[in-house]
Amino acid sequence: MNFTIRYETTDKHNKTVTISDLDAATYSGSSCGDDQNGPKIAVQFGFGFSWIVNFTEEMSFYSIDNISFSYNTSDNTTFPDAKEKGIFTVSNHVAFRVPLNDIFRCNSLSTLGKNDVVQHYWDVHVQAFVQNGTVSTKEFLCDKDKTLTTVPPIVPTTVPSPTTTPSPKEKPEVGSYSVVNSNGTCLLATMGLQLNITHDKVASVININPNTTNFTGSCHPQTALLRLSSSSIKYLDFVFAVKNENRFYLKEVNVSMYLVNGSVFSMANNNLSYWDAPLGSSYMCNKEQTVSVSGAFQINTFDLRVQPFNVMEGKYSTAQECSLDDDTILIPIIVGAGLSGLIIVIVIAYLIGRRKSYAGYQTL
């Protein structure tokens, strides 16, 4: 399991932190229950983190009743610049029923979200009210695992499994992002983002929802960073750089995110060359454009406009449009095609006229 927490900073921005290191966990307070209280798993880890799940019994079933998670924003290392300090607790009433003497299994990714915390679980195997000290071999599956079990993929035994092709997704919603430093707004970006990921021969398409996406970054004389994050994206970095002292471009993209199966997908490329424009201007591309980070990761952008340097008064400067948006090249193409067609018609008419003129005299 892991936990993604969003919190407000002293400068009124939102930051997101993901807690996934549970190696030093302790289990003080865990118990098998008694006549008054049901079984409970209590886990403590890190600086002030605790996770508790309670079980109840009813007739021939037991329930995963309630899950609570507590965190301490007084930890400046984990929650730098947190506006509110103290211990916060979120509690989710689950009430998921499992037959007695069955072990509950859910290998698929499950999420619980409440307030500013999203909890992720996968590879779950749990049994409360164990009978006679023996763990059951009979499994009760979650709905997601039932789907995976009853509808197995059909794979020919003599042909390697091909890469799964994702179904096309609708155009992503356009979001507006910015980075602010002591001098004001230093980076502006407006774009719809669609992620294309291939992992373990399975391709997926993910549209980024700007309404649930946090953003931060930094600005320096030669580089600028825009970082996006959400409950499933640990970070998606766009790094811009200055070249030849008069132009900027997208130099680097780094990503680390959770996939639906709970695994982490990470990719980085610091040798890119996209979104090139003069310093003091913005780069704009309204049509769909693809940033190829690697063979396994591409980003489709829609209605893109970005300015990572020399932002004045928080507004975009004059835009340099991408070649996909430049329709002026169509004018000479159309004119040239029209002239070519006219010349062909004239030549054909001339040849027909010459043929009739030299038909010769008829024999008397």
URCOR-V208216 format. One record per residue. N is the residue number from 1. RES is the residue in one small letter. SS is DSSP state (a for helix, b for strand, c for the rest). PSI is psi in radians with two decimals (* if undefined). D_CENTER is the distance of its C-alpha to the mean C-alpha in Angstrom with 1 decimal. Layout:
n->[N	N]
res->[RES	RES]
ss->[SS	SS]
psi->[PSI	PSI]
d_center->[D_CENTER	D_CENTER]
This chain:
n->[1	2	3	4	5	6	7	8	9	10	11	12	13	14	15	16	17	18	19	20	21	22	23	24	25	26	27	28	29	30	31	32	33	34	35	36	37	38	39	40	41	42	43	44	45	46	47	48	49	50	51	52	53	54	55	56	57	58	59	60	61	62	63	64	65	66	67	68	69	70	71	72	73	74	75	76	77	78	79	80	81	82	83	84	85	86	87	88	89	90	91	92	93	94	95	96	97	98	99	100	101	102	103	104	105	106	107	108	109	110	111	112	113	114	115	116	117	118	119	120	121	122	123	124	125	126	127	128	129	130	131	132	133	134	135	136	137	138	139	140	141	142	143	144	145	146	147	148	149	150	151	152	153	154	155	156	157	158	159	160	161	162	163	164	165	166	167	168	169	170	171	172	173	174	175	176	177	178	179	180	181	182	183	184	185	186	187	188	189	190	191	192	193	194	195	196	197	198	199	200	201	202	203	204	205	206	207	208	209	210	211	212	213	214	215	216	217	218	219	220	221	222	223	224	225	226	227	228	229	230	231	232	233	234	235	236	237	238	239	240	241	242	243	244	245	246	247	248	249	250	251	252	253	254	255	256	257	258	259	260	261	262	263	264	265	266	267	268	269	270	271	272	273	274	275	276	277	278	279	280	281	282	283	284	285	286	287	288	289	290	291	292	293	294	295	296	297	298	299	300	301	302	303	304	305	306	307	308	309	310	311	312	313	314	315	316	317	318	319	320	321	322	323	324	325	326	327	328	329	330	331	332	333	334	335	336	337	338	339	340	341	342	343	344	345	346	347	348	349	350	351	352	353	354	355	356	357	358	359	360	361	362	363	364]
res->[m	n	f	t	i	r	y	e	t	t	d	k	h	n	k	t	v	t	i	s	d	l	d	a	a	t	y	s	g	s	s	c	g	d	d	q	n	g	p	k	i	a	v	q	f	g	f	g	f	s	w	i	v	n	f	t	e	e	m	s	f	y	s	i	d	n	i	s	f	s	y	n	t	s	d	n	t	t	f	p	d	a	k	e	k	g	i	f	t	v	s	n	h	v	a	f	r	v	p	l	n	d	i	f	r	c	n	s	l	s	t	l	g	k	n	d	v	v	q	h	y	w	d	v	h	v	q	a	f	v	q	n	g	t	v	s	t	k	e	f	l	c	d	k	d	k	t	l	t	t	v	p	p	i	v	p	t	t	v	p	s	p	t	t	t	p	s	p	k	e	k	p	e	v	g	s	y	s	v	v	n	s	n	g	t	c	l	l	a	t	m	g	l	q	l	n	i	t	h	d	k	v	a	s	v	i	n	i	n	p	n	t	t	n	f	t	g	s	c	h	p	q	t	a	l	l	r	l	s	s	s	s	i	k	y	l	d	f	v	f	a	v	k	n	e	n	r	f	y	l	k	e	v	n	v	s	m	y	l	v	n	g	s	v	f	s	m	a	n	n	n	l	s	y	w	d	a	p	l	g	s	s	y	m	c	n	k	e	q	t	v	s	v	s	g	a	f	q	i	n	t	f	d	l	r	v	q	p	f	n	v	m	e	g	k	y	s	t	a	q	e	c	s	l	d	d	d	t	i	l	i	p	i	i	v	g	a	g	l	s	g	l	i	i	v	i	v	i	a	y	l	i	g	r	r	k	s	y	a	g	y	q	t	l]
ss->[c	b	b	b	b	b	b	b	b	c	c	c	c	b	b	b	b	b	b	c	c	c	c	c	c	b	c	c	c	c	b	c	c	c	c	c	c	c	c	b	b	b	b	b	b	c	c	c	b	b	b	b	b	b	b	b	b	b	c	c	b	b	b	b	b	b	b	b	b	b	b	b	c	c	c	c	c	c	c	c	c	b	c	c	c	c	b	b	b	b	b	b	b	b	b	b	b	b	b	c	c	c	b	b	b	b	c	c	c	b	b	b	b	b	c	c	b	b	b	b	b	c	c	b	b	b	c	c	c	c	a	a	a	c	c	c	c	c	b	b	b	c	a	a	a	a	a	a	a	a	c	c	c	c	c	c	c	c	c	c	c	c	c	b	c	c	c	c	c	c	c	c	c	b	b	b	b	b	b	b	b	c	c	b	b	b	b	b	b	b	b	b	b	b	b	b	b	b	b	c	c	b	b	b	b	b	b	c	c	a	a	a	c	b	b	b	b	b	b	c	c	c	b	b	b	b	b	b	b	c	c	c	b	b	b	b	b	b	b	b	b	b	b	c	c	c	b	b	b	b	b	b	b	b	b	b	b	b	c	c	c	c	c	b	b	b	b	b	b	c	c	c	c	b	b	b	b	b	c	c	c	b	b	b	b	c	c	c	b	b	b	b	b	b	c	c	b	b	b	b	b	b	b	b	b	b	b	c	c	c	c	b	c	c	b	c	c	c	b	b	b	c	c	c	c	c	c	a	a	a	a	a	a	a	a	a	a	a	a	a	a	a	a	a	a	a	a	a	a	a	a	a	a	a	a	a	a	c	c	c	c	c	c	c]
psi->[2.75	2.97	2.30	2.17	2.27	2.36	2.77	2.41	2.99	-0.42	0.36	0.54	2.78	2.37	2.71	2.36	2.45	2.21	1.99	-0.11	1.75	0.40	-0.61	0.60	2.56	2.90	0.60	2.29	-0.17	2.49	2.83	-0.03	3.02	-2.79	-0.46	-0.51	2.47	3.05	2.68	2.38	2.15	2.16	2.32	2.42	2.80	-2.63	1.64	0.27	2.42	2.59	2.23	2.33	2.31	2.53	2.55	2.77	2.41	2.00	-2.11	0.35	2.74	2.66	2.41	1.72	-1.00	2.42	2.19	2.57	2.30	2.51	2.73	1.89	-0.01	-0.21	1.75	-0.39	-0.75	-0.62	1.22	2.41	0.46	2.33	-0.79	2.24	2.49	-3.08	2.24	2.50	2.32	2.43	2.25	2.14	1.94	-0.93	0.85	2.13	2.42	2.40	2.46	2.50	0.30	2.54	2.27	2.28	2.34	1.63	-0.42	2.79	2.26	2.58	2.55	2.19	2.30	2.38	-2.09	0.30	2.32	2.18	2.34	2.35	2.52	2.82	0.81	2.24	2.03	2.50	2.13	2.83	0.91	2.30	2.24	0.46	0.23	2.13	2.38	2.67	-0.08	2.19	2.48	2.03	2.58	2.87	-0.68	-0.71	-0.54	-0.72	-0.77	-0.54	-0.71	-0.32	1.30	2.62	2.48	1.95	2.10	2.48	-0.35	-0.10	2.28	2.59	2.20	2.90	2.29	2.29	2.16	2.64	2.53	2.46	2.73	2.85	2.32	2.73	2.46	2.31	2.72	2.25	2.65	2.76	2.34	2.36	-2.88	-0.36	0.05	-2.79	2.20	-0.19	2.37	2.45	2.33	2.17	2.65	2.35	2.31	2.12	2.29	1.99	2.35	2.06	2.16	0.77	0.25	2.12	2.45	2.63	2.20	2.11	2.27	2.23	1.92	-0.36	-0.35	0.32	2.27	2.67	2.53	-3.00	-2.90	2.73	2.32	2.91	-0.63	-0.22	2.77	2.55	2.31	2.13	2.20	2.58	2.74	-2.95	-0.48	-0.28	1.97	-0.81	2.54	1.84	2.34	2.02	2.16	2.67	2.77	2.40	2.50	0.37	0.07	0.03	2.75	2.84	2.85	1.99	-0.52	2.48	2.27	2.42	2.51	2.14	2.83	2.30	2.99	-0.39	0.10	-0.21	2.81	2.23	2.17	2.48	2.57	2.52	2.03	0.40	0.78	2.96	1.36	2.87	0.90	2.28	2.79	2.56	2.49	-0.06	3.08	2.84	2.34	2.38	1.77	-0.55	2.86	2.30	2.55	2.22	1.93	1.77	-0.71	3.12	-0.40	-0.07	2.08	2.66	2.12	2.26	2.57	2.43	0.89	2.37	2.29	2.47	1.81	-0.09	2.69	0.75	2.25	2.19	0.53	0.36	2.68	2.52	3.11	2.40	2.48	2.13	2.61	2.86	-0.46	-0.53	-0.25	1.78	-0.08	-0.45	-0.33	-0.50	-0.94	-0.54	-0.78	-0.78	-0.78	-0.73	-0.67	-0.77	-0.68	-0.73	-0.71	-0.73	-0.73	-0.73	-0.76	-0.75	-0.77	-0.76	-0.68	-0.76	-0.69	-0.71	-0.73	-0.66	-0.69	-0.63	-0.55	0.57	-0.35	-3.13	2.58	2.59	2.31	*]
d_center->[18.9	16.9	16.5	14.1	16.4	16.2	19.5	21.4	23.0	26.6	25.6	23.9	20.3	17.6	16.2	14.0	15.3	14.5	17.8	18.0	21.4	24.0	26.5	29.2	29.1	32.4	33.5	36.2	37.0	35.9	38.7	39.9	41.3	44.9	47.0	45.4	41.8	39.3	37.3	34.6	32.1	31.6	29.4	29.5	27.5	26.7	28.2	28.9	26.2	27.6	26.5	29.1	29.3	32.5	34.2	37.0	39.4	40.8	43.3	41.9	38.3	36.4	33.3	30.2	31.2	29.3	26.5	26.5	24.6	26.1	24.9	27.0	25.7	29.0	27.4	26.9	25.2	22.3	22.4	23.7	25.2	24.7	26.8	28.0	29.4	30.2	29.3	27.0	26.8	24.7	26.4	25.1	27.9	26.9	30.3	29.2	32.5	33.4	36.9	39.0	39.4	36.1	33.2	29.8	27.2	23.5	21.6	18.6	15.7	17.0	15.8	18.1	17.2	19.9	20.4	18.1	17.4	15.1	16.7	15.4	18.2	18.8	22.0	24.1	27.9	30.2	33.7	35.7	39.5	40.2	43.6	46.3	43.8	42.4	38.7	38.4	37.5	36.7	33.0	31.6	28.1	25.3	24.5	21.4	23.6	26.4	24.5	23.6	27.3	29.2	27.4	27.1	26.0	29.1	29.2	32.4	34.1	35.2	32.1	28.9	25.9	24.0	20.3	18.9	18.1	15.4	16.9	16.2	13.9	15.2	14.6	11.6	13.1	14.1	13.4	15.9	15.2	18.1	19.5	22.9	25.5	29.2	30.1	27.8	24.8	24.2	20.9	19.7	16.8	16.3	13.9	11.8	8.7	8.0	6.4	9.4	9.6	13.1	13.9	17.5	18.4	15.8	13.7	10.8	9.3	6.2	7.0	5.6	8.5	10.4	12.7	10.7	9.1	11.4	12.7	15.4	17.1	20.5	23.1	25.9	28.6	27.2	23.4	20.7	17.2	14.4	11.8	8.8	7.8	7.5	9.0	6.4	5.1	8.6	8.5	7.5	11.2	13.2	16.8	19.7	23.3	26.8	28.9	32.7	32.8	32.2	28.8	25.2	22.3	18.7	19.6	16.7	13.0	11.7	8.5	8.7	6.6	8.3	8.9	11.1	14.2	13.6	13.5	11.6	10.2	11.2	12.3	14.3	16.7	19.1	21.3	19.7	21.7	19.9	20.6	24.1	26.4	29.4	29.2	30.0	28.2	24.7	22.9	22.2	21.0	20.9	20.7	17.7	17.2	15.4	14.6	15.3	14.2	15.7	17.0	14.0	11.2	11.5	10.0	11.9	13.0	15.3	17.9	17.1	19.4	19.2	21.9	21.4	25.2	28.4	27.0	30.1	30.4	26.7	26.9	25.9	28.7	29.9	27.2	27.6	26.3	24.8	27.1	25.3	26.3	29.8	32.1	35.3	35.6	36.2	39.5	41.4	40.1	41.4	44.7	45.1	44.6	47.1	49.7	49.4	50.0	53.0	54.5	54.2	56.0	58.8	59.4	59.6	62.0	64.1	64.5	65.6	68.1	69.6	70.0	72.0	74.2	75.3	76.0	79.8	83.2	84.0	87.1	90.3]
